Amino acid sequence: MAEIFGLDLGTTNTLAAVHYTGDDQPRPFLDRGRPHPSVVRYHGAQVVVGREARDQLDAPEVGVIGDFVRSPKRFLGKGMDLTVGGVARDPSEVVAEILRHVRDHAEDQLGGATEFGNVVAAVPVTMDGRGRRALRSAAQLAGFDIHQFVHEPLAALYGYLRGSADSRRRMEELEGRRALVFDWGGGTLDLTLCMVSDGSLIQIHNAGDPDVGGDRFDERLMRLIHDRHVAKHGLRTEPALIPGATAKLNAACELAKIRLSRAPTAEILVAHYAKAEGDAHTLEDRLTRDDVEAHTRDLVDQGLRCIDQLLAHVGIPAEAIELCLATGGMVQMPAIRSGLIERFGGPGRVPLLEHGDRIIAEGAAWIASDEQALTLAKPFELLHADASYVPLLQADVSLPTQGKTVATSFAMYCVDPRDGYARFLFARPATPGRTSPADARDPYGVAVIAVDPTAHPLAERLDVRLSVDDDLVVRVDLTSSLFQDSRRLELHDLEFGLRLGQA
């Protein structure tokens, strides 16, 4: 039996989930209760992936570290190879190792009952068409295909609404209201302001900070614990560490953060840590909430300020946010959660998610199961000579799934050919909803083609052909009828919505 799975390729962790018709909730395919670390190691002819690779990593950095690659998703669509252990590798090949590992793990858990053949892939808002195209290549190398893309905030919000017992009522209550998806993961903090409009989830504005991810917190805690160990045992110089000790300390700090969301203290133990005599050989310490807050307060404040900046940019008060959906591994920290409640007025508007590290994959699984359509959030417009905007694609049009395209064509005539050129400006309204010609627009791009400068006004026809492929890349082909010039423009940054479906 073939099902469409949900997939969350995260910067720090990756997870797949599936929802079977009739089940109350999707099933996530966890590794020892947690998502799979997005780490690959090329150890000679051996490829080590996931938790085993992460446990061998002796550095907290992101990117290429010797024969390791941590968070290869960052490099998709950048047009550059990664040199790993002296070998140049396409980022899609590295990502494919993670996807293959996750696919195999899911199929093992299912005992062969379900084929992992297609996924709805949740991607960051910042991943453009080039990145989506590279991710599709990675999936194909891993043995499956991408049925549809969806932005991570939309997947998270859909998963939250769809997974609740009273999902239909919650969807109806959000009609015309705003929700903030606050995704604080290991790699980055991402914010997306959404609204429900005419039964669809629409993104209004995105913001974030790549410098306050959970990895930065781990680095701070690792340094704190290490320095206390050195001081405790009177070591005058930095001790040499036993191979693998850094990875073990990193894992211990991650677990401590989780435990500290429910308890005031957490034990840290690395049995073989330092190449030193006596008790210094073993690292043993206790981490408290006060320790964490004292050493990461600036990171917490920096992240929470992103909310204030986003709201100031769109010109709305915090009281106008009906729901703050806090996802990602970091939002369990008491200091972060209290900062959200302080801004949005109580836990009712900031629900506590016990599965915040799974909700994106589960939301993608719900979208797959419900066969929901990704839509265009705003009309795709062309600026006309009379200063009006002509919609080439209307808002809420369904966008293509695997192997399909959406296409349209439009003809216009050159008003003033005297300089020998016709100029095309493609844009979308700055905000979703009903718009007028006077409303602000954000440009997609500009194209110029040659026309016959001796022709009379309105004599030369200009043909516009537009198509959107399954990677959600727009191709615009322009042709002038008399001069026979042509130009292709490729655009990678459409803005999406998602229909709210059956409950």
C-alpha positions as CSV (number, residue, x, y, z in Angstrom):
1,M,0.0,0.0,0.0
2,A,1.3,3.5,-0.9
3,E,0.8,6.4,1.3
4,I,2.0,10.0,1.1
5,F,4.1,10.8,4.1
6,G,4.9,14.1,5.8
7,L,8.6,15.1,5.9
8,D,10.3,17.8,7.9
9,L,13.9,18.2,6.8
10,G,15.1,20.3,9.7
11,T,18.4,22.2,10.0
12,T,19.2,20.2,13.2
13,N,16.8,17.3,13.0
14,T,14.7,15.4,10.4
15,L,11.5,13.6,10.8
16,A,8.9,11.7,8.8
17,A,5.3,11.0,9.8
18,V,2.2,9.4,8.2
19,H,-1.5,9.7,8.8
20,Y,-3.8,6.7,8.0
21,T,-7.4,7.4,7.3
22,G,-9.4,6.7,10.5
23,D,-6.6,7.3,12.9
24,D,-6.9,10.1,15.5
25,Q,-3.3,11.4,15.0
26,P,-0.4,10.9,12.6
27,R,2.4,8.5,13.4
28,P,5.9,10.0,13.7
29,F,8.9,7.8,13.1
30,L,11.1,8.7,16.0
31,D,14.6,7.4,16.9
32,R,14.6,6.6,20.6
33,G,11.8,9.1,21.1
34,R,13.4,12.0,19.2
35,P,13.8,13.1,15.5
36,H,16.9,12.0,13.6
37,P,19.9,14.4,13.8
38,S,20.7,16.0,10.4
39,V,24.3,14.8,10.4
40,V,26.3,12.8,7.9
41,R,29.8,11.3,8.2
42,Y,31.8,10.0,5.3
43,H,34.2,7.6,7.0
44,G,36.2,6.0,4.2
45,A,33.8,3.9,2.2
46,Q,31.3,3.9,5.1
47,V,28.5,6.5,5.4
48,V,27.2,7.1,8.9
49,V,24.0,9.1,9.3
50,G,21.7,10.4,12.0
51,R,22.2,9.9,15.7
52,E,25.3,7.6,15.3
53,A,27.0,10.3,13.2
54,R,26.0,13.1,15.7
55,D,27.4,11.0,18.6
56,Q,30.8,10.9,16.8
57,L,30.9,14.6,16.1
58,D,33.5,16.4,18.2
59,A,32.6,20.0,17.3
60,P,29.4,22.0,17.7
61,E,29.7,24.0,14.5
62,V,27.3,23.8,11.5
63,G,28.5,22.9,8.1
64,V,31.5,20.8,7.0
65,I,33.7,19.6,9.8
66,G,36.4,17.2,8.5
67,D,34.5,14.2,7.2
68,F,31.2,15.3,8.8
69,V,28.4,17.5,7.4
70,R,26.0,19.0,9.9
71,S,22.8,20.6,8.6
72,P,23.5,20.1,4.9
73,K,20.0,21.6,4.1
74,R,21.6,25.1,4.4
75,F,23.6,24.5,1.2
76,L,20.7,23.3,-1.1
77,G,20.3,25.5,-4.2
78,K,23.4,27.6,-3.4
79,G,25.3,26.5,-6.5
80,M,28.3,25.2,-4.7
81,D,29.7,21.8,-3.9
82,L,30.8,20.7,-0.4
83,T,34.4,19.5,0.1
84,V,34.0,16.7,2.7
85,G,37.1,14.8,3.7
86,G,38.8,16.1,0.6
87,V,36.0,15.0,-1.8
88,A,33.7,17.4,-3.6
89,R,30.0,16.4,-3.0
90,D,26.8,18.0,-4.3
91,P,24.7,19.1,-1.3
92,S,21.7,17.1,-2.8
93,E,23.8,13.9,-2.5
94,V,24.6,14.7,1.2
95,V,20.9,15.5,2.0
96,A,19.9,12.3,0.2
97,E,21.9,10.3,2.8
98,I,19.7,11.7,5.5
99,L,16.5,11.2,3.6
100,R,17.4,7.6,2.8
101,H,18.2,7.0,6.4
102,V,14.8,8.4,7.5
103,R,13.0,6.5,4.8
104,D,14.6,3.2,5.7
105,H,13.9,3.8,9.4
106,A,10.2,4.4,8.7
107,E,9.9,1.4,6.5
108,D,11.6,-0.8,9.1
109,Q,9.1,0.4,11.7
110,L,6.2,-0.3,9.4
111,G,7.5,-3.8,8.6
112,G,7.1,-3.3,4.9
113,A,3.3,-2.7,5.2
114,T,3.6,0.7,3.5
115,E,5.8,2.0,0.7
116,F,7.6,5.2,1.4
117,G,7.2,6.5,-2.1
118,N,5.9,10.1,-1.9
119,V,6.0,13.0,0.7
120,V,4.6,16.4,1.4
121,A,7.9,18.2,2.2
122,A,7.8,21.0,4.6
123,V,10.5,23.6,3.7
124,P,11.6,26.9,5.3
125,V,10.1,30.2,4.1
126,T,13.6,31.2,3.2
127,M,14.1,28.2,0.8
128,D,13.5,29.5,-2.7
129,G,12.8,27.6,-5.9
130,R,16.4,26.7,-6.4
131,G,16.5,25.0,-3.0
132,R,13.2,23.3,-3.6
133,R,14.5,21.9,-6.9
134,A,17.7,20.7,-5.2
135,L,15.6,19.0,-2.4
136,R,13.5,17.2,-5.0
137,S,16.7,15.9,-6.5
138,A,17.9,14.7,-3.1
139,A,14.5,12.9,-2.5
140,Q,14.8,11.2,-5.9
141,L,18.3,10.0,-5.0
142,A,16.9,8.7,-1.7
143,G,14.3,6.6,-3.6
144,F,11.1,8.6,-3.3
145,D,9.5,11.7,-4.7
146,I,8.0,15.0,-3.4
147,H,4.3,15.1,-4.1
148,Q,4.0,18.7,-2.9
149,F,5.9,21.4,-1.0
150,V,4.5,23.4,1.9
151,H,6.1,26.1,4.1
152,E,7.0,24.9,7.6
153,P,4.8,27.5,9.4
154,L,1.7,26.6,7.4
155,A,2.4,22.9,8.1
156,A,2.8,23.6,11.9
157,L,-0.4,25.7,12.1
158,Y,-2.4,23.2,10.0
159,G,-1.1,20.3,12.2
160,Y,-2.1,22.1,15.3
161,L,-5.6,23.0,14.1
162,R,-6.3,19.6,12.4
163,G,-4.9,17.6,15.3
164,S,-7.2,19.1,17.9
165,A,-10.5,17.3,18.9
166,D,-12.5,20.4,17.9
167,S,-10.5,21.3,14.8
168,R,-13.5,22.6,12.8
169,R,-14.5,25.0,15.5
170,R,-10.9,26.2,15.9
171,M,-10.6,26.8,12.1
172,E,-13.8,28.8,12.0
173,E,-12.8,30.9,15.0
174,L,-9.6,32.0,13.3
175,E,-11.4,33.2,10.2
176,G,-10.2,36.8,9.6
177,R,-7.8,36.7,12.5
178,R,-4.0,36.5,12.9
179,A,-1.8,33.8,14.2
180,L,2.0,33.9,14.8
181,V,4.0,30.8,14.3
182,F,7.1,31.0,16.5
183,D,9.5,28.3,15.4
184,W,12.7,28.3,17.5
185,G,14.7,25.3,16.5
186,G,18.3,24.2,16.8
187,G,19.5,26.2,13.7
188,T,17.4,29.3,13.6
189,L,14.5,31.3,14.9
190,D,11.7,31.8,12.3
191,L,8.6,33.9,12.7
192,T,5.6,33.8,10.4
193,L,2.6,36.0,10.8
194,C,-0.5,34.3,9.2
195,M,-4.2,34.9,8.9
196,V,-7.2,32.8,7.9
197,S,-8.9,34.4,4.9
198,D,-11.8,32.8,3.1
199,G,-11.0,29.4,4.5
200,S,-7.3,29.5,3.7
201,L,-4.2,30.0,5.7
202,I,-2.2,32.9,4.3
203,Q,1.2,34.1,5.2
204,I,1.4,37.9,5.8
205,H,5.0,38.5,6.9
206,N,8.1,36.5,7.7
207,A,11.1,37.4,10.0
208,G,13.6,35.7,12.1
209,D,17.2,35.4,13.3
210,P,19.8,32.8,12.2
211,D,22.1,33.6,15.2
212,V,20.0,32.5,18.1
213,G,19.2,28.8,17.3
214,G,19.4,26.1,20.0
215,D,22.9,25.2,18.9
216,R,24.1,28.5,20.2
217,F,22.6,27.7,23.6
218,D,24.3,24.3,23.6
219,E,27.6,25.9,22.9
220,R,27.2,28.3,25.9
221,L,26.2,25.4,28.2
222,M,29.0,23.2,27.0
223,R,31.5,26.0,27.7
224,L,30.0,26.6,31.1
225,I,30.2,22.9,32.1
226,H,33.7,22.5,30.7
227,D,35.1,25.6,32.5
228,R,33.5,24.4,35.8
229,H,35.1,21.0,35.3
230,V,38.5,22.6,34.8
231,A,38.1,24.8,37.8
232,K,36.8,22.1,40.0
233,H,39.8,19.9,39.5
234,G,42.4,22.7,39.5
235,L,43.6,22.0,36.0
236,R,46.0,24.7,35.0
237,T,45.8,24.2,31.3
238,E,43.1,23.1,28.9
239,P,43.0,19.3,29.2
240,A,43.1,17.1,26.1
241,L,39.8,15.4,25.7
242,I,39.1,11.8,24.9
243,P,37.8,11.3,21.4
244,G,34.0,11.5,21.3
245,A,33.9,13.5,24.6
246,T,32.6,16.7,23.0
247,A,29.8,14.8,21.2
248,K,28.8,13.2,24.5
249,L,28.8,16.5,26.3
250,N,26.8,18.1,23.6
251,A,24.2,15.3,23.8
252,A,24.1,15.6,27.6
253,C,23.4,19.4,27.4
254,E,20.6,18.8,24.9
255,L,19.0,16.3,27.2
256,A,19.5,18.6,30.2
257,K,17.6,21.4,28.4
258,I,14.7,19.1,27.9
259,R,14.7,17.9,31.6
260,L,14.9,21.5,32.8
261,S,11.6,22.3,31.2
262,R,10.0,20.0,33.8
263,A,12.5,20.0,36.7
264,P,14.7,22.6,38.4
265,T,17.9,20.6,38.0
266,A,19.5,18.1,35.6
267,E,22.5,15.9,36.0
268,I,25.4,16.0,33.5
269,L,27.7,12.9,33.3
270,V,30.4,12.1,30.8
271,A,32.2,9.0,32.1
272,H,35.3,9.3,29.9
273,Y,35.9,13.1,29.3
274,A,39.4,14.4,29.8
275,K,42.8,12.8,29.4
276,A,43.6,13.5,33.0
277,E,44.4,11.5,36.2
278,G,42.0,10.7,39.0
279,D,38.5,12.3,39.2
280,A,39.2,14.8,36.5
281,H,38.9,11.9,34.0
282,T,35.1,12.0,34.5
283,L,32.9,15.0,34.0
284,E,30.1,15.2,36.5
285,D,28.0,18.3,37.2
286,R,24.6,19.5,37.9
287,L,22.8,22.1,35.7
288,T,20.0,24.3,37.0
289,R,17.4,26.5,35.4
290,D,19.2,29.5,36.9
291,D,22.5,28.4,35.2
292,V,20.8,28.2,31.9
293,E,19.0,31.5,32.2
294,A,22.0,33.4,33.5
295,H,24.2,32.2,30.6
296,T,21.7,32.5,27.8
297,R,19.6,35.5,28.8
298,D,21.0,37.7,25.9
299,L,20.1,35.0,23.4
300,V,16.5,34.7,24.8
301,D,16.1,38.5,24.7
302,Q,17.5,38.8,21.2
303,G,15.0,36.2,20.0
304,L,12.0,37.6,21.7
305,R,12.8,41.1,20.3
306,C,12.2,39.6,16.9
307,I,8.5,39.4,17.8
308,D,8.4,43.1,18.7
309,Q,10.2,44.1,15.5
310,L,7.8,42.0,13.3
311,L,4.7,43.5,15.0
312,A,6.1,47.0,14.6
313,H,6.9,46.4,10.9
314,V,3.3,45.3,10.1
315,G,1.8,47.9,12.5
316,I,-0.3,45.7,14.7
317,P,-0.3,45.3,18.5
318,A,0.3,42.0,20.3
319,E,-3.3,42.0,21.4
320,A,-4.3,41.5,17.7
321,I,-2.6,38.1,17.7
322,E,-5.3,35.5,18.4
323,L,-2.8,32.6,18.6
324,C,0.9,32.2,19.1
325,L,1.9,28.7,18.1
326,A,5.3,28.1,19.6
327,T,7.1,25.2,17.9
328,G,10.7,23.9,17.9
329,G,12.9,22.4,20.6
330,M,13.7,25.7,22.3
331,V,10.2,26.8,23.2
332,Q,10.1,24.5,26.2
333,M,12.6,26.7,28.0
334,P,10.7,28.5,30.8
335,A,12.3,31.8,30.0
336,I,11.1,31.7,26.4
337,R,7.7,30.5,27.3
338,S,7.2,33.2,30.0
339,G,8.3,35.8,27.5
340,L,5.7,34.7,25.0
341,I,2.9,34.6,27.6
342,E,4.0,38.1,28.8
343,R,3.5,39.4,25.3
344,F,0.3,37.6,24.3
345,G,-1.6,37.5,27.5
346,G,-1.9,34.0,28.9
347,P,-1.4,30.3,28.1
348,G,-4.8,30.2,26.3
349,R,-3.2,32.2,23.4
350,V,0.2,30.4,23.7
351,P,-0.7,26.7,23.9
352,L,1.9,24.4,25.4
353,L,2.8,21.8,22.7
354,E,4.2,18.6,24.1
355,H,5.1,17.6,20.5
356,G,6.6,20.9,19.3
357,D,9.6,19.1,17.7
358,R,7.2,16.8,15.7
359,I,4.3,19.1,14.7
360,I,5.8,20.2,11.4
361,A,6.2,16.6,10.1
362,E,2.8,15.7,11.6
363,G,1.2,18.8,9.9
364,A,2.7,17.8,6.6
365,A,1.3,14.3,7.1
366,W,-2.2,15.7,7.8
367,I,-1.9,17.8,4.6
368,A,-1.0,14.7,2.6
369,S,-3.9,12.7,4.2
370,D,-6.4,15.5,3.6
371,E,-5.2,16.1,0.0
372,Q,-5.0,19.7,0.8
373,A,-4.0,22.2,-2.0
374,L,-1.2,24.7,-1.7
375,T,-2.4,28.0,-3.1
376,L,-1.1,31.3,-4.3
377,A,-1.3,33.7,-1.4
378,K,-1.5,36.9,-3.6
379,P,-2.3,37.5,-7.2
380,F,0.7,37.4,-9.7
381,E,0.4,40.7,-11.4
382,L,1.8,42.6,-14.5
383,L,2.0,46.4,-14.5
384,H,0.0,47.8,-17.4
385,A,0.8,51.0,-19.3
386,D,-2.1,52.8,-17.6
387,A,-0.5,52.1,-14.2
388,S,-3.0,49.4,-13.3
389,Y,-2.0,45.9,-12.3
390,V,-3.3,43.0,-14.4
391,P,-3.6,39.7,-12.5
392,L,-2.0,36.9,-14.6
393,L,-2.7,34.4,-11.8
394,Q,-5.4,35.0,-9.2
395,A,-4.9,34.6,-5.5
396,D,-6.1,31.2,-4.2
397,V,-5.3,29.4,-7.4
398,S,-4.2,25.8,-6.7
399,L,-0.5,25.3,-7.3
400,P,0.9,22.2,-9.0
401,T,1.8,18.9,-7.4
402,Q,4.3,16.4,-8.6
403,G,4.6,16.3,-12.4
404,K,2.0,19.0,-13.1
405,T,2.2,22.7,-14.1
406,V,-0.1,25.7,-14.0
407,A,0.0,27.8,-17.1
408,T,-1.6,30.9,-18.6
409,S,-0.9,33.4,-21.4
410,F,-1.6,37.1,-22.0
411,A,-1.3,39.4,-24.9
412,M,-0.8,43.2,-24.8
413,Y,0.4,45.9,-27.3
414,C,3.4,48.2,-27.1
415,V,2.2,51.7,-26.3
416,D,5.4,53.6,-27.0
417,P,8.0,51.8,-29.1
418,R,10.2,54.8,-29.8
419,D,13.2,53.7,-27.6
420,G,13.1,50.2,-29.1
421,Y,12.3,48.4,-25.8
422,A,9.2,47.1,-23.9
423,R,9.5,46.7,-20.2
424,F,7.6,44.3,-18.0
425,L,7.2,44.6,-14.2
426,F,5.8,41.6,-12.4
427,A,4.7,42.1,-8.8
428,R,2.3,41.1,-6.0
429,P,0.4,43.2,-3.4
430,A,2.3,43.9,-0.2
431,T,-0.5,42.4,1.9
432,P,-3.1,39.7,1.1
433,G,-6.8,40.3,0.7
434,R,-8.7,42.6,-1.6
435,T,-6.4,45.2,-3.1
436,S,-6.8,48.4,-5.2
437,P,-4.4,49.8,-7.8
438,A,-3.2,52.3,-5.2
439,D,-2.1,49.7,-2.7
440,A,1.6,49.0,-2.3
441,R,3.2,46.3,-4.4
442,D,6.3,44.1,-3.9
443,P,8.2,43.4,-7.2
444,Y,9.0,39.9,-8.4
445,G,11.2,41.0,-11.2
446,V,11.6,43.1,-14.4
447,A,12.2,42.0,-18.0
448,V,13.0,43.9,-21.1
449,I,12.6,42.8,-24.7
450,A,13.4,44.7,-28.0
451,V,10.5,46.0,-30.2
452,D,10.4,47.7,-33.6
453,P,11.1,51.4,-32.8
454,T,9.5,52.4,-36.2
455,A,6.2,50.8,-35.5
456,H,3.1,52.7,-34.7
457,P,1.8,52.7,-31.1
458,L,-0.3,49.6,-30.4
459,A,0.9,47.9,-33.5
460,E,3.3,45.4,-32.1
461,R,1.8,42.6,-30.0
462,L,3.7,41.4,-26.9
463,D,3.0,37.8,-25.8
464,V,3.4,36.8,-22.2
465,R,3.4,33.0,-21.4
466,L,3.6,32.1,-17.7
467,S,4.0,28.7,-16.1
468,V,4.5,27.4,-12.6
469,D,6.1,24.0,-12.2
470,D,6.0,21.5,-9.3
471,D,9.0,23.1,-7.7
472,L,6.9,26.2,-7.5
473,V,9.3,28.0,-9.9
474,V,7.7,30.6,-12.2
475,R,8.9,30.8,-15.8
476,V,7.8,33.8,-17.9
477,D,8.4,33.8,-21.6
478,L,8.1,37.1,-23.4
479,T,8.0,37.6,-27.2
480,S,7.6,40.7,-29.5
481,S,5.6,39.9,-32.7
482,L,7.4,42.3,-35.1
483,F,11.0,42.4,-33.8
484,Q,10.8,38.7,-32.9
485,D,12.8,39.2,-29.7
486,S,12.3,36.9,-26.8
487,R,13.3,36.7,-23.1
488,R,12.7,34.1,-20.3
489,L,12.5,35.2,-16.7
490,E,12.6,32.7,-13.9
491,L,11.2,33.6,-10.5
492,H,11.8,31.6,-7.3
493,D,10.0,33.4,-4.5
494,L,6.2,33.0,-4.7
495,E,4.2,33.4,-1.5
496,F,1.9,30.6,-0.6
497,G,-1.3,29.8,1.2
498,L,-3.0,26.6,2.3
499,R,-6.7,25.6,2.2
500,L,-8.2,24.5,5.4
501,G,-9.9,21.3,4.7
502,Q,-12.1,18.6,6.3
503,A,-12.1,18.2,10.0
